[in-house]
Amino acid sequence: MNAPHPDLSHPAVVDRAVLPGLLAPRRTAGQRVVFTNGCYDILHPGHVDLLARARAEGDLLVLGLNSDASVRRQGKGADRPVNPFAVRAYVLAHLASVDYVVEFDEDTPHALIAEVQPDVLVKGGDWSVDRIVGRDIVQARGGRVLSLPLLPGFSTTGLIRRIRAGLSAGEKE
């Protein structure tokens, strides 16, 4: 699937330039902004669980979503992402836990985190707090940085491996 369908839009998928303006009135109302980021290439229960728990840490969740080029630079393989940005963003924007999806093209979300200035920064448990990009920004403002345990048994890489091997979700590799 190289070209996304032209009608894959959702009001929660926002341009990076307008995000601060969308967040300002919510901050004024006292809402706490949570931020997380990732590729979210093929959505699975581990993703949904982490996003729901991240959202529970505040009043709204901003999801920084890697651009296609950024995913490719992550070294996940020449065939990644499986789904282009527009498809990944469209699916994620429909989750009740996600308030805004915003693209970033850099190798890390550091600059985006500096723009968002979240109150809480969340990553999955495969990231120790001291390795979480943007920790310096959030902690400097008195915010919290969390590494939440992952739902065991789910990963996009593992899912792709099972698909290639022709295994169903319940079968062992």
C-alpha positions, 0 to 999 in steps of 0.5 A: 500500500504505497499511496494512502487513500485521499480521504484518510483525514481526521480532525485529531491529526493536526499540523505541528504548527497549529498544535500549540494553539490547540493546547493553549486554551486547554492548559488555561483550563487547567488540563494536564498534557501527556505526550508519548511518541512512536512509529505505531506501524501495525497497531496491536493490543500492546499499543492500545494498552500503552496509549490508554495508560498514558492518557490516564496520566493526564487530561489529554494525550498528544501522540508524536508519530514518526514520519515515514522517513523517520521510521526508515532511519530507525533501522527497523528494516527497508520494508518499514513502515508497513503502513504510511503515515496517513494510514497510521495517523488515521487509525490512531486518531480514532482511539478514544485515548488519543486527543491529537496526532502530530507528525515529526520527521526528526530522528527523535521527538526532542524538538516536538517535546520542546514545542508541546511542553507536556506535563507528563512524558510517557514511553513504554517499559523498554525505555528506562526513564534516564534514556527517554528523549525529552526527559530534560525538558519535562523535568525542568518544568517540574513534570513527570517522566514515566516508563510504563510496563509493556503488555507482554507478548506484543510487538510489531516486529514479532507480528511481522515475523509471524505473518512472514512465517504464516503463523496465526496469532495463537501459534508459537514461533 
